[in-house]
């Protein structure tokens, strides 16, 4: 199982600069991009605020990383326009973790969240993963930003 928290980078700036209506629209667009990029077998949910989680029950580490990169790309390429008509840049950072123990989702989310903060500290728009083993379950975490290698 792979888990990934995804979080909108600098989301407060979107609300402060363009208003909460634009921020709400950004969250809707991010959610759609996450679902589209993660695929039909993924479980996608909003954890709160600008933080989302993606659970990939049957993915290996490489598939999880590839999915994280696809999520970042999908969000980055999302066209968003402010109420004033100007472009709004939206991106996500992704932290992920894997575990062969499908019963310990809290530990996976904690590990993925740590990787999320690592991605943000390394410049945002990145994918960072923690893996117990190359096989197992995978979860991603993220906070908005562009992803890179």
Secondary structure, 3 states (H helix, E strand, C coil): CEEEEEEECCHHHHHHHHCHHHHHHHHHHHHHHHHHHHCCCCEEEEEECCEEEEEECCCCHHHHHHHHHHHHHHHHCCCCECCCCCECCCCEEEEEEEECCCCCHHHHHHHHHHHHHHHHHCCCCCEEEEECCCCCEEEEEEECCCCCC
